[in-house]
Amino acid sequence: IVLTQSPDTLSLSPGDRANLSCRATQSLSSVRLAWYQQRPGQPPRLLIYGATNRATGTPNRFTGSGSGPDFTLTISRLEPEDFAVYYCQLYGSFWTFGQGTELEIK
Amino acid sequence: LLVQSGGGVVQPGESLTLSCEASGFVFATYGAHWVRQVPGKGLEWVSFIYHDGSYKYYSDSVKGRFTVSRDSSKNTVYLEMNNLRAEDTAMYYCAKETLARRVYYGGGTDLWGQGTLVSVSS
């Protein structure tokens, strides 16, 4: 299974709404899909697991949705600290990451 | 907290062992992963070990050269890397699964180490 994220780069302004896409090459159980945020110089941070469950400490403006093979991470109102790289991940008995979407300030 | 150690600069064909020590929780209750990242590039999953060490998985790129293990008495997970290649050069992260004992396939990884740099160069 390959995960393809789109777009590669998303240019938005603080306060905007962001929609990040993750598509799998075959249908998969939504319980096995996670989203991570990575800021420069830091390890990834888990935002969403099981496609829709916010991890501890994830702000409410982050929402995961979708079901195999199409998943979406929505950030309802961008804060300055949200500009980073986002990865989706399939986990369970096979693990792989999407190539990442860079969310940059417009 | 996960604290990593053991990275460094080695020549092709040499070996290195990475350590990932947990504090504040019982690591043996959780599965553990190793993930690597070439600077400026994306994340690559490397290896996984069950909470009890009963199952181990590897990416095709490291299978047969890397070995993951854990020592519950030391609350530590290891990644032994043999026959290192230039393409193994990366930042290596250990990470703990979110949910204990593989409930709901582990729920991703909610705690990551700080990373340790491995550089393979002649």
Interface residues (C-beta under 8 A of the other chain):
Chain A: V31 R32 A34 Y36 Q38 P43 P44 R45 L46 Y49 G50 N53 A55 T56 Y87 Q89 Y91 G92 S93 W95 T96 F97 G98 Q99 G100
Chain B: H33 V35 G42 L43 E44 W45 F48 Y57 Y93 A95 T98 Y104 Y105 G106 G107 G108 T109 D110 W112 G113 Q114 G115
